[in-house]
């Protein structure tokens, strides 16, 4: 499992050049309740993130499982939003989805137009990631899995992959959602994975063209 903690300077916004079109890329961060989605968006965004957090009420504590995060005083009730400038023509928009089961109905709308996803997991409660993985697979959306460091029980990569039924092709990284550099490299890992998938698809298209060409020659 890759651990991403290298030092990276904060991103600086680059204004679009006159007459250029901004290429907007959308990524979502999903996972169970209290796994660090809001923290990650806050730590990596170059702008002050938009968030929809409300205080955790006594009624909310009866609806949500707060046993792992008893000190958590607020929770996301819609989504978190941040932005990262890649270059003068490309901007990455980051959406953090709410983790509570009662807000899962929002996920399908947040997924619209998304290139890929980061699934955050807490090793103290790996099954909390099952719903996120199921929905992403349902949508056919590429994703990577990022293990947020809460100082919980140590699990090897094989144990985590087995618990989450992850294939060997899915990148699995370990990081600290509070750290800008660490969170940034999670996004880099996702972008590199999406790029590799894109290259693989291009190769498959070329292979299909060659096969069709061979078929014509055979005719």
C-alpha positions in Angstrom: 0.0 0.0 0.0 1.4 3.4 -1.0 1.8 6.0 1.7 1.6 9.6 0.3 3.2 12.2 2.5 5.7 14.1 0.3 5.9 17.8 0.7 4.0 19.8 -2.0 3.6 23.5 -2.0 0.0 24.8 -1.9 -1.6 25.2 -5.3 -1.8 28.8 -6.6 -4.7 29.8 -8.8 -3.9 30.5 -12.4 -6.4 32.8 -14.2 -7.6 31.6 -17.5 -5.9 33.3 -20.5 -8.1 35.6 -22.6 -9.9 33.7 -25.3 -9.2 30.3 -23.7 -11.8 27.7 -22.6 -11.4 26.4 -19.1 -11.4 22.6 -19.0 -13.4 21.7 -15.8 -12.8 18.3 -14.3 -15.0 16.9 -11.6 -14.0 14.4 -8.9 -16.0 13.2 -5.9 -14.9 12.0 -2.4 -17.1 9.4 -0.9 -17.1 7.1 2.1 -18.8 6.4 5.4 -19.7 8.8 8.2 -16.8 10.6 9.8 -14.0 9.2 7.6 -12.5 12.6 6.8 -14.2 13.7 3.5 -14.7 17.3 4.7 -11.3 17.5 6.2 -9.7 16.3 2.9 -11.5 18.9 0.8 -10.6 21.6 3.2 -6.9 20.6 3.3 -6.4 20.4 -0.4 -8.6 23.2 -1.9 -7.0 26.4 -3.1 -10.1 28.4 -2.3 -12.1 28.6 0.9 -14.2 25.5 0.5 -18.0 25.7 0.4 -19.4 23.3 2.9 -22.9 22.5 4.3 -22.1 21.5 7.9 -24.5 21.5 10.7 -24.1 20.8 14.4 -24.6 17.2 15.3 -27.8 17.2 17.4 -29.0 14.7 19.9 -31.6 13.5 17.4 -28.9 13.1 14.8 -26.8 10.9 17.1 -29.8 8.5 17.4 -29.9 8.3 13.6 -26.2 8.1 12.8 -23.6 5.7 14.2 -21.3 8.1 16.1 -19.5 5.5 18.2 -16.2 6.0 16.4 -16.5 9.8 16.3 -18.0 10.8 19.6 -16.1 14.1 19.6 -17.5 15.0 16.2 -19.5 18.2 16.6 -20.6 18.9 13.1 -21.6 16.9 10.0 -22.1 17.5 6.3 -25.8 17.6 5.2 -25.4 18.2 1.5 -21.9 18.3 0.1 -18.5 19.9 0.4 -16.9 21.8 -2.6 -13.4 22.8 -3.3 -11.2 23.7 -6.3 -7.7 23.0 -7.5 -6.1 24.7 -10.5 -4.1 22.3 -12.6 -2.8 24.8 -15.2 -4.1 27.9 -17.0 -6.7 25.8 -18.9 -7.7 23.0 -16.5 -9.5 23.3 -13.2 -10.4 20.4 -10.9 -13.6 20.6 -8.9 -13.8 18.5 -5.8 -17.1 17.4 -4.3 -17.3 15.6 -0.9 -20.5 13.6 -0.5 -22.3 13.2 2.9 -21.6 9.9 4.6 -24.8 9.4 6.6 -27.2 6.8 5.2 -30.1 9.3 5.4 -28.3 11.5 2.8 -27.3 8.7 0.4 -30.1 9.8 -2.0 -28.0 12.8 -2.9 -25.1 10.7 -4.2 -26.5 9.9 -7.7 -26.9 13.6 -8.4 -23.5 14.4 -7.2 -22.0 11.7 -9.4 -23.4 13.3 -12.5 -20.6 14.4 -14.8 -17.9 12.9 -12.6 -14.6 11.5 -14.0 -13.7 9.4 -11.0 -13.9 9.1 -7.3 -11.8 8.7 -4.1 -13.3 6.3 -1.5 -12.1 7.2 2.0 -11.9 4.4 4.5 -11.2 4.1 8.2 -9.6 0.8 9.2 -11.7 0.9 12.4 -14.8 0.3 10.3 -14.0 -1.0 6.9 -17.6 -2.1 6.1 -18.7 1.6 6.1 -17.1 1.8 2.6 -19.3 -1.0 1.1 -22.1 1.3 0.0 -19.8 3.7 -1.7 -18.0 0.9 -3.6 -21.4 -0.6 -4.6 -22.7 2.7 -6.0 -19.5 3.5 -7.9 -19.5 0.0 -9.4 -23.2 0.5 -10.3 -22.3 3.7 -12.2 -19.2 2.1 -13.8 -17.2 5.0 -12.3 -13.4 4.5 -11.8 -12.1 5.0 -8.3 -9.2 4.6 -6.0 -9.3 3.8 -2.2 -7.5 6.0 0.3 -7.0 4.8 3.9 -7.2 7.8 6.2 -4.8 7.6 9.2 -6.9 7.7 12.4 -4.3 5.7 14.4 -6.6 2.7 14.4 -5.7 -1.0 14.0 -3.0 -1.7 11.5 -4.1 -3.7 8.5 -2.0 -4.9 5.6 -2.9 -4.2 2.0 -4.1 -7.8 1.4 -6.4 -7.6 4.5 -7.9 -4.3 3.3 -8.4 -5.6 -0.3 -10.0 -8.8 1.0 -12.3 -6.9 3.3 -13.4 -4.5 0.6 -13.3 -7.1 -2.3 -10.9 -4.8 -4.2 -9.3 -6.1 -7.4 -5.6 -5.8 -7.8 -6.0 -3.1 -10.4 -7.6 -0.6 -8.0 -5.0 1.7 -6.5 -4.9 1.6 -2.6 -3.1 4.4 -0.8 -2.6 5.5 2.8 -2.7 9.2 3.7 -3.6 11.8 6.3 -6.7 13.9 5.3 -5.5 16.8 7.5 -2.3 17.3 5.5 -2.3 19.3 2.2 0.5 17.4 0.6 -0.8 14.0 1.5 -4.3 14.8 0.3 -2.9 16.3 -2.9 -1.1 13.1 -3.7 -4.3 11.1 -3.3 -5.8 13.2 -6.1 -2.6 12.8 -8.2 -2.9 9.0 -7.7 -6.5 9.2 -9.0 -5.7 11.3 -12.0 -2.8 9.0 -12.9 -5.1 6.0 -12.7 -7.7 7.7 -14.9 -5.0 8.5 -17.4 -3.8 4.9 -17.4 -7.4 3.7 -18.0 -7.7 6.2 -20.9 -4.5 5.0 -22.5 -5.7 1.4 -22.1 -9.0 2.2 -23.8 -7.1 3.9 -26.7 -5.0 0.8 -27.1 -8.1 -1.4 -27.2 -9.6 0.9 -29.9 -6.5 0.6 -32.0 -6.6 -3.2 -31.6 -10.2 -3.3 -32.7 -9.3 -1.2 -35.8 -6.5 -3.6 -36.6 -8.8 -6.6 -36.2 -11.4 -5.0 -38.5 -8.6 -4.3 -41.1 -7.5 -7.9 -41.0 -11.1 -9.1 -41.4 -11.4 -6.9 -44.5 -8.2 -8.3 -46.0 -9.5 -11.8 -45.3 -12.7 -11.1 -47.2 
